[in-house]
Amino acid sequence: MKCAPNNMLSWQLTSRQLCDVELILNGGFSPLNGFMSENDYKSVLENMRLSDKTVWPMPIVLDVNEGFAQSLQKDQEIFLCNHEGTIIALMTVSDIWKPNKTAEAIAVFGSNDKMHPAIDYLHNQAGDYYLGGKLTKIKMPAHYDFTELRKTPAELKKAFAQLGWEKIVAFQTRNPMHRAHQELTIRAAKQNNANLLIQPVVGMTKPGDIDHYTRVRCYKKMLRRYQADSTMLSLLPLAMRMAGPREALWHAIIRKNYGATHFIVGRDHAGPGNNSEGNPFYGPYDAQEMVRNYEDEIGIKMVPFQEMVYVKERACYVPVNQAAENETMLKISGTEFRRRLRDGLGIPEWFSYPEVISELRKSYPPMSQRGFTLFFTGLSGAGKSTIANAVLAKLMEVGTKPITLLDGDIVRQHLSSELTFSKEHRDLNIKRIGFVAAEITKNSGIAICAPIAPYKEVRRYVRQQVESVGGFLEIFVSTPLKICKERDVKGLYAKAEAGIIENFTGVSDPYEVPEHPELEIDTSNISVEEAVKQILLKLESLGYLSPMASKQPEMEYA
């Protein structure tokens, strides 16, 4: 069915909302039977409990924009649809409210630092109003990939019963599994005389994570390294929030709903990395302590595990606290592993199995074979388009990859002609550029973008979109405003200062300077040739290009 019959209001679910709806409808989020009421929401923030005192650490609400919220009344029914317009559920709206997002961030994530991906999502992507209300299933979300591995809680419990499994240890992951993970999970199952459920998340994870298609192919290869009658692989369509301790407790409750009796919580479970000051958001074992405090009440046993290291002298993996000081402990960090994958370097068999690495190399070839985006940003007249066209010419001369130029004026003419220059429309314009750039990058091409892009939050959004599929280089063209005005052949600055043009960056609208661009170029003191050379050298240093000696013809800035 398509939204919305009989002129009923409908809401198109975001990717995260669609994950939430699926787990509400299939029982993965039991006892929830819909999106939370305002009372439940407030109780979860304050006490990690629903208003009836049931333990539940994560707010599950339907976020919508102000216009849609104001069109609704309590007890009104609306259809919830996927991106194709297919109706998934009927929602009876019981609550409509505007939340305090800062208070929510601090309560749920322990911080309001937007370096946390879920806090950034909360403030910059989620709607400003929340809806609560019961859901009635119309049609479960359709999946066409790995369908044999997508079991509902009821189906998984039935499978356990048929196999005679009574104790099940569940393992959560959003990353590829290597030999340390295998050793950890086998130890956890043996110590608890239980069978093993490997249940990776295949909904939304942390921006930049390896895509779930690649990961599941790796899991299937890894599964062959386990004892066949004691281990099962099943996929979880969860949208993670990376909330550390609260997330771990949430994951434990979800696994209980799927039939697990035990749940592995390792070091820094569901941690998002470091904050803006370079420190971890959560302590390494905070999540274990959180789940331990509630395990009796929620009815699932927490299995704690420390970081696993390979001990050379024993030729095996052990928990780090069981390795002696005089023993040689070997490990490869995530950063080092990605570097080796990126540069096509060897990865030792003590770290991972060859068949797993082979799958990863299919999706993540050496940098020279990957696509990337060059994202120029700066004031009008800074020289962005001139440099972008010069880089385009040089890369076309090399001829290793297809290249697309997404210049600001070109995009405005062909992709965003109906948009104004309001902040909302400027952000939408940049998001469109980011979408196209990500598609080009994903398909091993080069996207060269040259908009003004004055707002840092939407630039961060584009970076996340592109970096999930390839390389992204932000190039801040920092030419001073005075020089930009002197180059203003179209007279735009003069018109803006006279009030003829509204919302003009640098005059009546701010430009937010990039904080950590890959390159900064001031075209008032270097030539076009020198600017292009800096960019090419940067691409070479990152491995995207082979060293080149060709000279760029002399050019002047427009």
LINUR-V940510 format. One record per residue. N is the residue number from 0. RES is the residue in three letters. PHI is phi in whole degrees, -180 to 180 (NA if undefined). PSI is psi as a letter, one per 40 degrees, with the letter a starting at -180 (999 if undefined). NEAR is the number of other C-alpha atoms within 8 Angstrom. Layout:
# LINUR-V940510
N_RES_PHI_PSI_NEAR ; N_RES_PHI_PSI_NEAR
This chain:
# LINUR-V940510
0_MET_NA_i_5 ; 1_LYS_-112_i_8 ; 2_CYS_-74_i_10 ; 3_ALA_-129_h_10 ; 4_PRO_-68_i_6 ; 5_ASN_58_f_4 ; 6_ASN_62_e_5 ; 7_MET_-71_i_9 ; 8_LEU_-68_i_8 ; 9_SER_-138_i_10 ; 10_TRP_-126_h_8 ; 11_GLN_-84_h_9 ; 12_LEU_-71_h_11 ; 13_THR_-74_i_8 ; 14_SER_-60_d_7 ; 15_ARG_-68_d_10 ; 16_GLN_-63_d_9 ; 17_LEU_-64_d_11 ; 18_CYS_-62_d_13 ; 19_ASP_-61_d_11 ; 20_VAL_-62_d_9 ; 21_GLU_-60_d_11 ; 22_LEU_-76_d_12 ; 23_ILE_-69_d_13 ; 24_LEU_-71_d_12 ; 25_ASN_-91_e_9 ; 26_GLY_94_e_12 ; 27_GLY_-65_d_13 ; 28_PHE_-101_e_11 ; 29_SER_-53_h_9 ; 30_PRO_-92_e_5 ; 31_LEU_-67_h_9 ; 32_ASN_-117_e_10 ; 33_GLY_179_a_11 ; 34_PHE_-77_i_13 ; 35_MET_-65_i_14 ; 36_SER_-72_i_12 ; 37_GLU_-63_d_10 ; 38_ASN_-65_d_8 ; 39_ASP_-63_d_11 ; 40_TYR_-57_d_13 ; 41_LYS_-65_d_8 ; 42_SER_-67_d_12 ; 43_VAL_-65_d_15 ; 44_LEU_-63_d_13 ; 45_GLU_-82_d_8 ; 46_ASN_-127_e_7 ; 47_MET_58_f_11 ; 48_ARG_-142_i_14 ; 49_LEU_-70_i_12 ; 50_SER_-65_e_9 ; 51_ASP_-90_e_5 ; 52_LYS_82_e_6 ; 53_THR_-67_h_7 ; 54_VAL_-64_h_9 ; 55_TRP_-161_h_9 ; 56_PRO_-94_e_14 ; 57_MET_-122_h_11 ; 58_PRO_-68_h_8 ; 59_ILE_-122_g_8 ; 60_VAL_-134_i_11 ; 61_LEU_-98_h_9 ; 62_ASP_-87_h_10 ; 63_VAL_-137_i_12 ; 64_ASN_-81_i_9 ; 65_GLU_-62_d_9 ; 66_GLY_-61_d_6 ; 67_PHE_-68_d_8 ; 68_ALA_-61_d_12 ; 69_GLN_-75_e_7 ; 70_SER_-85_e_6 ; 71_LEU_-106_i_7 ; 72_GLN_-129_i_7 ; 73_LYS_-61_i_8 ; 74_ASP_73_e_7 ; 75_GLN_-77_i_9 ; 76_GLU_-101_h_10 ; 77_ILE_-134_i_12 ; 78_PHE_-92_i_15 ; 79_LEU_-108_h_13 ; 80_CYS_-124_i_16 ; 81_ASN_-84_a_13 ; 82_HIS_-68_e_8 ; 83_GLU_-91_e_5 ; 84_GLY_91_e_10 ; 85_THR_-75_h_10 ; 86_ILE_-74_h_15 ; 87_ILE_-100_d_13 ; 88_ALA_-154_i_12 ; 89_LEU_-105_h_13 ; 90_MET_-115_h_13 ; 91_THR_-97_h_11 ; 92_VAL_-74_h_15 ; 93_SER_-105_d_12 ; 94_ASP_-141_i_11 ; 95_ILE_-137_h_12 ; 96_TRP_-154_i_8 ; 97_LYS_-104_h_7 ; 98_PRO_-83_i_8 ; 99_ASN_-92_g_6 ; 100_LYS_-69_d_8 ; 101_THR_-64_d_7 ; 102_ALA_-63_d_7 ; 103_GLU_-64_d_11 ; 104_ALA_-60_d_13 ; 105_ILE_-67_d_10 ; 106_ALA_-69_d_10 ; 107_VAL_-84_d_11 ; 108_PHE_-107_e_12 ; 109_GLY_73_e_8 ; 110_SER_-167_i_8 ; 111_ASN_-121_f_9 ; 112_ASP_-79_h_9 ; 113_LYS_-75_e_9 ; 114_MET_-67_d_9 ; 115_HIS_-74_h_11 ; 116_PRO_-60_d_12 ; 117_ALA_-75_d_10 ; 118_ILE_-71_d_13 ; 119_ASP_-61_d_12 ; 120_TYR_-62_d_9 ; 121_LEU_-58_d_10 ; 122_HIS_-85_d_8 ; 123_ASN_-115_e_7 ; 124_GLN_-126_d_7 ; 125_ALA_-67_i_9 ; 126_GLY_-66_i_9 ; 127_ASP_-83_e_10 ; 128_TYR_-122_i_13 ; 129_TYR_-116_i_15 ; 130_LEU_-119_i_17 ; 131_GLY_-122_i_15 ; 132_GLY_160_i_13 ; 133_LYS_-71_i_11 ; 134_LEU_-109_i_12 ; 135_THR_-117_h_8 ; 136_LYS_-67_h_9 ; 137_ILE_-105_d_8 ; 138_LYS_-157_h_7 ; 139_MET_-65_i_8 ; 140_PRO_-54_h_8 ; 141_ALA_-88_h_4 ; 142_HIS_-127_h_5 ; 143_TYR_-117_e_5 ; 144_ASP_-113_h_4 ; 145_PHE_49_f_6 ; 146_THR_-62_d_7 ; 147_GLU_-69_e_5 ; 148_LEU_-103_e_8 ; 149_ARG_-101_g_9 ; 150_LYS_-95_h_10 ; 151_THR_-76_i_10 ; 152_PRO_-54_d_12 ; 153_ALA_-64_d_8 ; 154_GLU_-67_d_8 ; 155_LEU_-70_d_11 ; 156_LYS_-62_d_10 ; 157_LYS_-63_d_8 ; 158_ALA_-65_d_8 ; 159_PHE_-61_d_11 ; 160_ALA_-64_d_9 ; 161_GLN_-65_d_7 ; 162_LEU_-84_e_6 ; 163_GLY_77_f_6 ; 164_TRP_-81_h_10 ; 165_GLU_-110_d_7 ; 166_LYS_-111_h_11 ; 167_ILE_-131_h_14 ; 168_VAL_-94_h_16 ; 169_ALA_-98_h_14 ; 170_PHE_-120_h_12 ; 171_GLN_-97_h_10 ; 172_THR_-154_i_9 ; 173_ARG_-124_e_9 ; 174_ASN_-123_i_7 ; 175_PRO_-60_i_9 ; 176_MET_-96_h_11 ; 177_HIS_-123_a_11 ; 178_ARG_-68_d_10 ; 179_ALA_-64_d_12 ; 180_HIS_-66_d_9 ; 181_GLN_-62_d_9 ; 182_GLU_-63_d_9 ; 183_LEU_-60_d_10 ; 184_THR_-69_d_11 ; 185_ILE_-64_d_9 ; 186_ARG_-61_d_8 ; 187_ALA_-62_d_11 ; 188_ALA_-67_d_13 ; 189_LYS_-65_d_8 ; 190_GLN_-63_d_7 ; 191_ASN_-110_e_8 ; 192_ASN_50_f_7 ; 193_ALA_-131_i_12 ; 194_ASN_-88_i_11 ; 195_LEU_-117_h_14 ; 196_LEU_-111_h_13 ; 197_ILE_-92_h_11 ; 198_GLN_-128_g_12 ; 199_PRO_-73_i_11 ; 200_VAL_-81_h_16 ; 201_VAL_-126_e_11 ; 202_GLY_-92_b_11 ; 203_MET_-98_h_12 ; 204_THR_-122_a_12 ; 205_LYS_-73_h_9 ; 206_PRO_-53_h_9 ; 207_GLY_97_e_8 ; 208_ASP_-66_i_9 ; 209_ILE_-65_h_9 ; 210_ASP_-60_i_7 ; 211_HIS_-71_d_8 ; 212_TYR_-62_d_6 ; 213_THR_-64_d_11 ; 214_ARG_-62_d_12 ; 215_VAL_-67_d_8 ; 216_ARG_-61_d_9 ; 217_CYS_-66_d_14 ; 218_TYR_-62_d_11 ; 219_LYS_-65_d_9 ; 220_LYS_-68_d_10 ; 221_MET_-65_d_12 ; 222_LEU_-59_d_11 ; 223_ARG_-67_e_8 ; 224_ARG_-90_e_6 ; 225_TYR_-102_i_8 ; 226_GLN_-69_h_7 ; 227_ALA_-61_d_7 ; 228_ASP_-90_e_4 ; 229_SER_-123_e_8 ; 230_THR_-134_i_12 ; 231_MET_-132_i_8 ; 232_LEU_-111_h_11 ; 233_SER_-145_i_11 ; 234_LEU_-102_i_11 ; 235_LEU_-116_h_10 ; 236_PRO_-83_f_11 ; 237_LEU_-99_i_11 ; 238_ALA_-96_h_11 ; 239_MET_-70_i_10 ; 240_ARG_-112_e_8 ; 241_MET_58_f_12 ; 242_ALA_-95_e_13 ; 243_GLY_59_b_15 ; 244_PRO_-57_d_15 ; 245_ARG_-62_d_13 ; 246_GLU_-64_d_15 ; 247_ALA_-61_d_16 ; 248_LEU_-64_d_13 ; 249_TRP_-60_d_11 ; 250_HIS_-61_d_9 ; 251_ALA_-64_d_12 ; 252_ILE_-62_d_10 ; 253_ILE_-61_d_11 ; 254_ARG_-67_d_12 ; 255_LYS_-61_d_12 ; 256_ASN_-64_d_12 ; 257_TYR_-88_e_12 ; 258_GLY_103_e_11 ; 259_ALA_-76_i_14 ; 260_THR_-106_e_12 ; 261_HIS_-135_i_12 ; 262_PHE_-140_h_14 ; 263_ILE_-79_h_14 ; 264_VAL_-123_h_12 ; 265_GLY_-99_a_11 ; 266_ARG_-70_h_10 ; 267_ASP_51_f_12 ; 268_HIS_-59_h_12 ; 269_ALA_57_f_10 ; 270_GLY_-81_i_10 ; 271_PRO_-91_e_11 ; 272_GLY_103_a_7 ; 273_ASN_-98_i_11 ; 274_ASN_-84_a_11 ; 275_SER_-68_e_8 ; 276_GLU_-98_e_5 ; 277_GLY_85_e_6 ; 278_ASN_-109_i_7 ; 279_PRO_-61_i_8 ; 280_PHE_-66_d_11 ; 281_TYR_-134_i_9 ; 282_GLY_-70_i_8 ; 283_PRO_-61_d_8 ; 284_TYR_-124_e_10 ; 285_ASP_-61_d_11 ; 286_ALA_-64_d_18 ; 287_GLN_-61_d_13 ; 288_GLU_-63_d_9 ; 289_MET_-61_d_12 ; 290_VAL_-68_d_13 ; 291_ARG_-59_d_9 ; 292_ASN_-67_d_7 ; 293_TYR_-118_e_9 ; 294_GLU_-59_d_11 ; 295_ASP_-67_d_8 ; 296_GLU_-70_d_6 ; 297_ILE_-86_e_9 ; 298_GLY_83_f_8 ; 299_ILE_-143_h_13 ; 300_LYS_-84_h_10 ; 301_MET_-84_h_13 ; 302_VAL_-109_h_9 ; 303_PRO_-80_i_8 ; 304_PHE_-142_i_10 ; 305_GLN_-88_i_9 ; 306_GLU_-60_h_8 ; 307_MET_-96_h_11 ; 308_VAL_-129_i_12 ; 309_TYR_-91_h_13 ; 310_VAL_-97_h_14 ; 311_LYS_-60_d_10 ; 312_GLU_-65_d_6 ; 313_ARG_-97_e_5 ; 314_ALA_56_f_7 ; 315_CYS_-158_i_7 ; 316_TYR_-92_i_10 ; 317_VAL_-142_i_10 ; 318_PRO_-59_i_11 ; 319_VAL_-58_d_9 ; 320_ASN_-78_e_5 ; 321_GLN_-104_e_6 ; 322_ALA_-92_h_10 ; 323_ALA_-77_i_5 ; 324_GLU_-63_d_4 ; 325_ASN_-87_e_4 ; 326_GLU_-93_i_9 ; 327_THR_-88_h_7 ; 328_MET_-98_h_9 ; 329_LEU_-112_h_8 ; 330_LYS_-157_i_7 ; 331_ILE_-121_h_7 ; 332_SER_-69_i_6 ; 333_GLY_-60_d_6 ; 334_THR_-64_d_6 ; 335_GLU_-67_d_8 ; 336_PHE_-61_d_10 ; 337_ARG_-65_d_8 ; 338_ARG_-63_d_8 ; 339_ARG_-65_d_11 ; 340_LEU_-65_d_12 ; 341_ARG_-61_d_11 ; 342_ASP_-93_e_9 ; 343_GLY_70_f_8 ; 344_LEU_-85_i_7 ; 345_GLY_-68_i_5 ; 346_ILE_-125_h_9 ; 347_PRO_-63_i_6 ; 348_GLU_-69_d_7 ; 349_TRP_-68_e_7 ; 350_PHE_-88_d_11 ; 351_SER_-153_i_11 ; 352_TYR_-82_i_11 ; 353_PRO_-57_d_7 ; 354_GLU_-69_d_8 ; 355_VAL_-72_d_12 ; 356_ILE_-62_d_10 ; 357_SER_-61_d_8 ; 358_GLU_-65_d_11 ; 359_LEU_-66_d_11 ; 360_ARG_-67_d_10 ; 361_LYS_-63_d_7 ; 362_SER_-90_d_7 ; 363_TYR_-130_g_9 ; 364_PRO_-71_i_11 ; 365_PRO_-54_i_11 ; 366_MET_-55_d_10 ; 367_SER_-64_e_8 ; 368_GLN_-101_e_8 ; 369_ARG_-95_i_14 ; 370_GLY_-80_i_14 ; 371_PHE_-156_i_15 ; 372_THR_-120_h_16 ; 373_LEU_-101_h_12 ; 374_PHE_-113_h_11 ; 375_PHE_-83_h_15 ; 376_THR_-141_i_14 ; 377_GLY_164_i_15 ; 378_LEU_-66_i_15 ; 379_SER_-62_h_8 ; 380_GLY_86_e_10 ; 381_ALA_-73_d_14 ; 382_GLY_112_e_12 ; 383_LYS_-59_d_13 ; 384_SER_-65_d_8 ; 385_THR_-63_d_10 ; 386_ILE_-66_d_11 ; 387_ALA_-59_d_13 ; 388_ASN_-68_d_9 ; 389_ALA_-68_d_11 ; 390_VAL_-64_d_10 ; 391_LEU_-56_d_11 ; 392_ALA_-62_d_8 ; 393_LYS_-67_d_9 ; 394_LEU_-70_d_10 ; 395_MET_-65_d_9 ; 396_GLU_-62_d_6 ; 397_VAL_-69_d_6 ; 398_GLY_73_f_7 ; 399_THR_-91_d_6 ; 400_LYS_-143_i_8 ; 401_PRO_-68_i_7 ; 402_ILE_-130_h_11 ; 403_THR_-128_h_9 ; 404_LEU_-98_h_10 ; 405_LEU_-114_g_12 ; 406_ASP_-74_i_11 ; 407_GLY_-55_d_10 ; 408_ASP_-67_d_7 ; 409_ILE_-65_d_9 ; 410_VAL_-65_d_12 ; 411_ARG_-60_d_11 ; 412_GLN_-77_d_8 ; 413_HIS_-106_d_7 ; 414_LEU_-116_d_8 ; 415_SER_-133_f_9 ; 416_SER_-65_d_8 ; 417_GLU_-86_e_4 ; 418_LEU_-85_i_9 ; 419_THR_-91_a_6 ; 420_PHE_-110_f_8 ; 421_SER_-69_i_7 ; 422_LYS_-60_d_6 ; 423_GLU_-60_d_6 ; 424_HIS_-74_d_10 ; 425_ARG_-63_d_12 ; 426_ASP_-62_d_11 ; 427_LEU_-62_d_8 ; 428_ASN_-61_d_11 ; 429_ILE_-67_d_13 ; 430_LYS_-65_d_11 ; 431_ARG_-64_d_9 ; 432_ILE_-60_d_11 ; 433_GLY_-62_d_12 ; 434_PHE_-62_d_11 ; 435_VAL_-64_d_8 ; 436_ALA_-62_d_13 ; 437_ALA_-64_d_14 ; 438_GLU_-65_d_8 ; 439_ILE_-64_d_13 ; 440_THR_-63_d_18 ; 441_LYS_-59_d_11 ; 442_ASN_-97_f_7 ; 443_SER_66_f_12 ; 444_GLY_-100_a_14 ; 445_ILE_-117_h_14 ; 446_ALA_-109_h_14 ; 447_ILE_-112_h_16 ; 448_CYS_-111_h_15 ; 449_ALA_-140_f_13 ; 450_PRO_-89_i_13 ; 451_ILE_-70_d_10 ; 452_ALA_48_g_12 ; 453_PRO_-76_e_12 ; 454_TYR_-108_h_9 ; 455_LYS_-68_d_10 ; 456_GLU_-66_d_7 ; 457_VAL_-74_d_11 ; 458_ARG_-65_d_10 ; 459_ARG_-64_d_8 ; 460_TYR_-60_d_9 ; 461_VAL_-63_d_12 ; 462_ARG_-57_d_10 ; 463_GLN_-62_d_10 ; 464_GLN_-63_d_12 ; 465_VAL_-76_d_18 ; 466_GLU_-65_e_12 ; 467_SER_-72_e_11 ; 468_VAL_-128_e_10 ; 469_GLY_177_a_14 ; 470_GLY_-91_i_11 ; 471_PHE_-142_h_11 ; 472_LEU_-124_h_11 ; 473_GLU_-89_h_11 ; 474_ILE_-118_h_13 ; 475_PHE_-87_h_12 ; 476_VAL_-90_g_15 ; 477_SER_-93_f_11 ; 478_THR_-54_h_14 ; 479_PRO_-60_i_9 ; 480_LEU_-57_d_9 ; 481_LYS_-58_d_6 ; 482_ILE_-67_d_10 ; 483_CYS_-60_d_13 ; 484_LYS_-66_d_9 ; 485_GLU_-66_d_6 ; 486_ARG_-89_e_8 ; 487_ASP_-74_g_10 ; 488_VAL_-68_d_5 ; 489_LYS_-87_e_4 ; 490_GLY_71_f_7 ; 491_LEU_-69_d_9 ; 492_TYR_-63_d_10 ; 493_ALA_-63_d_7 ; 494_LYS_-66_d_10 ; 495_ALA_-66_d_13 ; 496_GLU_-68_d_10 ; 497_ALA_-85_e_7 ; 498_GLY_84_e_7 ; 499_ILE_-75_d_7 ; 500_ILE_-108_h_10 ; 501_GLU_-94_i_8 ; 502_ASN_53_f_9 ; 503_PHE_-97_h_10 ; 504_THR_-61_h_11 ; 505_GLY_96_e_9 ; 506_VAL_-120_c_10 ; 507_SER_-110_e_10 ; 508_ASP_-144_i_8 ; 509_PRO_-77_i_8 ; 510_TYR_-117_h_10 ; 511_GLU_-92_h_7 ; 512_VAL_-66_h_6 ; 513_PRO_-58_i_7 ; 514_GLU_-88_d_4 ; 515_HIS_-138_g_4 ; 516_PRO_-71_i_10 ; 517_GLU_-68_d_7 ; 518_LEU_-145_i_9 ; 519_GLU_-125_h_9 ; 520_ILE_-129_h_10 ; 521_ASP_-104_h_10 ; 522_THR_-77_e_14 ; 523_SER_-79_e_7 ; 524_ASN_-130_e_5 ; 525_ILE_-137_i_8 ; 526_SER_-80_i_10 ; 527_VAL_-60_d_14 ; 528_GLU_-59_d_11 ; 529_GLU_-68_d_8 ; 530_ALA_-64_d_12 ; 531_VAL_-62_d_12 ; 532_LYS_-61_d_9 ; 533_GLN_-60_d_8 ; 534_ILE_-67_d_10 ; 535_LEU_-65_d_9 ; 536_LEU_-64_d_9 ; 537_LYS_-64_d_8 ; 538_LEU_-63_d_10 ; 539_GLU_-65_d_11 ; 540_SER_-65_d_7 ; 541_LEU_-87_e_8 ; 542_GLY_91_e_10 ; 543_TYR_-78_d_12 ; 544_LEU_-130_i_9 ; 545_SER_-80_i_7 ; 546_PRO_-55_h_6 ; 547_MET_-128_i_4 ; 548_ALA_-115_e_4 ; 549_SER_-65_i_4 ; 550_LYS_-95_i_5 ; 551_GLN_-91_h_9 ; 552_PRO_-58_i_5 ; 553_GLU_-62_h_7 ; 554_MET_-140_i_7 ; 555_GLU_-121_i_6 ; 556_TYR_-77_h_7 ; 557_ALA_-75_999_6
